[in-house]
Amino acid sequence: MKPKTQHFHSLDTLRGVACVLIAIYHMTNMRWNFGGHVLVDLFLVLSGFVLAHSYLYGPSVVGKREFLVRRFARMWPLHVFTLFFTFGVVSYGLNGLFFTPPGSGVHNNWLTLFEHLTMTHNLGFPPNGKFVSSWNFPSWSISVEFWVNVLFILTTTRKTPSWRFLLLSVVCLGIVMRGWGTLATFNENYLGYFNSGLMRGLASFFLGVVSYRLFLRYRHIELGPKTALGLEVGSIALTVFFLYIGIWGYPLWEFLAPYFFMFMIALFAMHQGALSQASVRLRYVGVISYSIYLNHIAVMIFINHRVVTSWLPREWIIPFGVVILLIFSHFTYKYIERPSQRFILRKWLPPREQTVG
């Protein structure tokens, strides 16, 4: 059995709230004027923090094979389920569309289906380009995260110096800045090779590893309730700033957001302020956040269909969508995500390594 490690419930809540806001951002077709794309970098940093805690600094040594099996079991089954549910059930059922017609700008075809099934759809392979998307398009970050996780377990040890991660982040975000000038990009290649989403994933994930090291170094410092609360409230205010700075016409400032999230996550992990302590009450939203993230396009298609818009007042459509998303995600987490994870671990790992993480 894999030993238990400390669980950061306040970080669960951060991830859950970020996923709900991204869902709202997409469900409104980005009409709610804020930079929801920046929040993807928040949970990429969170992923680096959590995996550093669980695997790099965990209570037991985890082999590369066990790590890769666990990440595959965690990410692939729900990704594939939501792909076919969103387009085989919801899109096809409501609109009669599974594959999309040529020239539509959405590349739902056999090639991109294969890429999604292998989680290689955001590594820079064709098709890519501005506004090019395919299938359950928010899963671009799932593709990026899985392969960045592979790089992490193959190359990173406790002795790997933090300056290398910081330098990597500067190079990767510098490429994105040079190529696009904003973090609002995920599927374009700069100079034919450097995929914008992959660059963001590399930068933000490894900043998460640095964030965990900051937490280890400073976790025993007593900030005091007022100071801790002030820092936490200030962190939320700065997060809002980064959500709007691109809208205000200064997208280059968005490139500071992953570095800010590096400090913010370490702060909330310390769990000393009233805000981080109170946020624990919402931790279940974080528990089902992976389901929320991958389910929200199906809900978006549903609530924007005339069946819904014809009888529901416009101001109620998004709240209705969020409620449906939370309820549906509870069930996919309980009946799809966890059972499939257990099944893969049971089949592919020895009994002592089968605890669901």
C-alpha positions in Angstrom: 0.0 0.0 0.0 1.2 3.5 -0.8 1.8 5.5 2.4 -0.5 8.4 3.0 0.8 11.9 2.5 -0.4 15.3 3.6 -3.4 16.6 1.6 -3.7 20.3 0.8 -7.5 20.8 1.0 -7.2 24.6 0.4 -5.4 23.9 -2.9 -8.2 21.5 -3.9 -10.6 24.5 -3.5 -8.3 26.8 -5.5 -8.3 24.2 -8.3 -12.0 23.7 -8.1 -12.9 27.4 -8.3 -10.4 27.9 -11.2 -12.1 25.1 -13.1 -15.6 26.5 -12.5 -14.5 30.0 -13.7 -12.9 28.4 -16.8 -16.2 26.6 -17.4 -18.2 29.9 -17.1 -15.7 31.6 -19.4 -16.3 29.0 -22.1 -20.0 28.6 -21.5 -20.6 32.3 -22.1 -18.6 32.0 -25.3 -16.1 34.3 -23.6 -18.7 37.1 -23.4 -17.9 37.5 -19.7 -15.0 39.8 -20.2 -12.1 38.3 -18.2 -9.0 36.3 -19.1 -10.1 32.8 -18.1 -7.2 31.3 -20.0 -4.8 32.6 -17.3 -6.4 30.1 -14.8 -5.1 27.2 -16.8 -1.6 28.2 -15.8 -2.8 28.3 -12.1 -3.7 24.7 -12.1 -0.6 23.7 -14.1 1.4 25.3 -11.3 -0.8 23.4 -8.8 -0.1 20.2 -10.6 3.7 20.7 -10.3 3.3 21.5 -6.6 1.1 18.4 -5.9 3.3 15.9 -7.9 6.4 17.3 -6.3 4.8 16.7 -2.9 3.5 13.2 -3.7 6.3 11.7 -5.8 9.5 13.8 -5.5 9.3 14.4 -1.8 6.8 11.6 -0.8 7.3 9.3 2.1 8.4 6.4 -0.2 10.3 6.0 -3.4 7.9 5.7 -6.4 9.3 4.0 -9.5 9.0 5.5 -12.9 6.6 2.7 -14.1 4.3 3.1 -11.1 4.3 6.9 -11.6 3.4 6.6 -15.3 0.7 4.0 -14.7 -0.8 6.3 -12.0 -0.8 9.3 -14.2 -2.3 7.4 -17.1 -5.0 5.9 -14.8 -5.7 9.4 -13.4 -6.0 11.2 -16.7 -6.8 9.0 -19.7 -10.1 7.2 -18.8 -12.2 10.3 -18.1 -10.5 12.2 -21.0 -11.7 9.4 -23.4 -15.2 9.2 -21.8 -15.8 12.9 -22.0 -14.6 13.0 -25.6 -17.2 10.4 -26.7 -19.9 11.6 -24.4 -19.6 15.2 -25.5 -19.6 14.4 -29.2 -21.1 11.0 -29.5 -24.0 11.7 -27.2 -24.5 15.4 -26.6 -23.4 16.9 -29.9 -24.7 14.1 -32.1 -27.9 13.8 -30.1 -28.7 17.5 -30.2 -27.1 18.6 -33.5 -26.5 15.4 -35.5 -22.7 16.2 -35.5 -19.9 13.9 -34.6 -17.3 14.6 -37.2 -17.3 18.2 -38.4 -17.5 19.3 -42.1 -14.3 20.5 -43.8 -13.7 24.3 -43.5 -15.6 24.7 -40.3 -12.5 25.6 -38.3 -13.1 22.7 -35.9 -11.1 19.7 -36.9 -13.1 16.7 -35.6 -11.8 14.0 -37.9 -10.1 10.6 -37.8 -6.6 12.2 -37.5 -7.5 14.4 -34.5 -9.5 11.6 -32.9 -6.4 9.4 -32.9 -4.4 12.3 -31.4 -6.9 12.8 -28.6 -7.0 9.0 -27.9 -3.2 9.1 -27.5 -3.2 12.4 -25.6 -0.8 13.8 -28.3 -3.2 16.4 -29.6 -1.3 19.4 -28.2 2.3 18.5 -28.8 2.5 20.6 -32.0 1.4 18.0 -34.5 -0.9 19.0 -37.4 -3.4 20.6 -37.4 -2.3 23.6 -35.4 -2.7 27.3 -35.8 -4.6 30.3 -34.6 -8.2 29.4 -33.5 -7.7 25.8 -34.6 -9.4 23.4 -32.2 -10.7 19.8 -32.2 -13.0 17.7 -30.1 -13.1 18.5 -26.4 -10.7 21.4 -26.9 -10.0 22.3 -23.2 -8.3 18.9 -23.0 -5.3 20.5 -24.7 -3.9 21.1 -21.2 -4.4 17.3 -20.4 -2.3 16.4 -23.4 0.4 18.9 -22.3 0.3 17.9 -18.6 0.6 14.2 -19.3 3.7 14.5 -21.4 5.2 17.1 -19.1 4.6 14.6 -16.3 6.6 12.0 -18.3 9.4 14.5 -18.6 9.2 15.3 -14.9 9.6 11.7 -13.7 12.4 10.9 -16.2 14.5 14.0 -15.5 13.8 15.4 -12.1 15.2 14.5 -8.7 15.4 16.2 -5.4 18.9 17.3 -6.3 17.8 19.1 -9.5 18.5 22.8 -8.8 15.6 25.2 -8.8 17.4 27.6 -11.0 17.1 25.2 -13.9 13.3 25.2 -13.5 13.3 29.0 -13.3 15.5 29.2 -16.4 13.2 26.8 -18.2 10.2 28.9 -17.4 11.9 32.1 -18.6 12.8 30.4 -21.9 9.4 28.8 -22.5 7.4 31.9 -21.6 9.8 34.0 -23.6 9.1 31.9 -26.6 5.3 32.4 -26.1 5.8 36.1 -25.5 7.9 36.4 -28.6 5.5 34.4 -30.8 2.1 35.6 -29.6 2.5 38.3 -26.9 -0.2 36.8 -24.7 -1.0 33.7 -22.7 -4.2 33.3 -24.7 -2.8 30.7 -27.0 -2.5 27.0 -26.8 -2.3 25.3 -30.2 0.0 27.3 -32.4 3.6 26.5 -33.3 6.3 29.2 -33.3 9.0 28.8 -36.0 7.3 25.5 -36.8 8.4 23.7 -33.6 7.6 25.4 -30.4 4.0 24.7 -29.4 2.5 27.5 -27.3 0.5 25.2 -25.1 3.5 22.9 -24.5 5.7 25.9 -23.6 3.1 27.1 -21.1 2.8 23.7 -19.6 6.6 23.2 -19.2 7.0 26.7 -17.6 4.0 26.5 -15.2 4.4 22.9 -14.1 8.0 23.2 -13.1 7.3 26.5 -11.4 5.0 24.3 -9.3 8.0 22.2 -8.3 9.7 25.4 -7.2 6.6 26.4 -5.3 6.7 23.2 -3.3 10.3 23.8 -2.4 9.3 27.3 -1.2 6.6 25.7 0.9 9.1 23.2 2.4 11.5 26.0 3.3 9.0 28.5 4.8 6.1 26.3 6.1 7.2 26.6 9.8 7.2 30.4 9.8 4.3 31.7 11.9 2.8 34.6 10.0 0.1 35.4 12.5 -3.6 35.4 11.6 -3.9 39.0 10.4 -0.8 38.9 8.3 -1.7 35.6 6.8 -5.3 36.7 6.0 -4.0 39.9 4.5 -1.5 38.1 2.2 -4.3 35.6 1.1 -6.8 38.4 0.3 -4.0 40.3 -1.5 -3.3 37.1 -3.5 -6.9 36.8 -4.6 -6.9 40.5 -5.6 -3.8 40.0 -7.7 -5.3 36.9 -9.3 -8.3 39.1 -10.3 -5.8 41.7 -11.6 -4.2 39.0 -13.9 -7.6 38.0 -15.1 -8.3 41.5 -16.4 -4.9 43.0 -17.3 -5.1 41.5 -20.8 -8.6 42.8 -21.3 -7.4 46.2 -20.3 -4.9 46.2 -23.1 -1.7 45.0 -21.4 -1.4 41.3 -22.2 2.4 41.2 -21.6 1.6 41.5 -17.9 0.0 38.1 -18.0 3.4 36.5 -18.3 4.0 37.4 -14.6 1.0 35.3 -13.6 2.7 31.9 -13.4 5.5 33.3 -11.2 2.9 34.9 -8.9 0.9 31.6 -8.7 4.2 30.0 -7.6 4.2 32.1 -4.5 0.4 32.2 -4.0 0.1 28.4 -3.9 2.9 28.0 -1.4 1.1 30.6 0.8 -2.2 28.8 0.6 -0.5 25.5 1.3 0.7 26.9 4.6 -2.9 27.1 5.7 -2.5 29.9 8.2 -5.0 32.5 7.1 -8.7 32.5 7.7 -9.4 32.5 3.9 -7.4 29.3 3.2 -8.9 27.7 6.3 -12.5 28.6 5.4 -11.9 27.5 1.8 -11.7 23.9 3.0 -15.5 23.8 3.2 -15.5 23.9 -0.6 -12.8 21.3 -1.1 -15.2 18.8 -2.8 -15.4 21.2 -5.8 -11.7 20.6 -6.1 -12.1 16.8 -5.7 -14.3 16.7 -8.7 -12.5 19.5 -10.6 -11.0 17.2 -13.2 -14.6 16.1 -14.1 -15.7 19.7 -14.0 -13.0 20.7 -16.5 -13.6 17.9 -18.9 -17.4 17.9 -18.7 -18.0 21.6 -19.3 -18.0 21.6 -23.1 -20.8 19.0 -23.1 -22.8 21.3 -20.7 -21.9 24.3 -22.9 -23.3 22.6 -26.0 -26.5 21.6 -24.1 -27.3 25.0 -22.5 -26.7 26.9 -25.7 -29.1 24.7 -27.7 -32.5 26.1 -28.6 -34.1 23.4 -26.4 -32.8 25.2 -23.4 -32.6 28.8 -24.6 -36.3 28.7 -25.7 -37.7 28.2 -22.3 -35.0 29.4 -19.8 -34.5 33.2 -19.3 -31.1 34.3 -20.6 -29.9 35.4 -17.2 -30.6 32.0 -15.8 -28.7 30.0 -18.4 -25.3 30.2 -16.9 -26.3 29.5 -13.3 -28.4 26.6 -14.6 -25.3 25.3 -16.6 -23.1 25.5 -13.5 -25.5 23.5 -11.4 -25.9 20.9 -14.1 -22.1 20.8 -14.5 -21.5 20.3 -10.7 -24.2 17.5 -10.5 -23.0 15.7 -13.6 -19.4 16.0 -12.5 -20.2 14.4 -9.1 -21.6 11.4 -10.9 -18.7 11.1 -13.5 -16.3 11.4 -10.6 -18.0 8.7 -8.6 -19.0 6.2 -11.4 -16.4 6.9 -14.2 -13.3 8.6 -12.9 -12.6 6.7 -9.7 -13.7 3.2 -10.8 -11.7 3.3 -14.0 -8.7 4.5 -12.1 -9.0 1.6 -9.6 -9.4 -0.9 -12.5 -6.2 0.2 -14.2 -4.2 0.2 -11.0 -5.5 -3.2 -10.1 -4.6 -4.6 -13.5 -1.3 -2.9 -14.0 0.3 -2.6 -10.6 1.3 -5.1 -7.9 -1.2 -5.1 -4.9 1.1 -3.1 -2.6 1.0 -0.2 -5.2 -2.7 -0.1 -5.9 -3.9 2.7 -3.5 -5.8 5.3 -5.5 -3.9 8.6 -5.2 
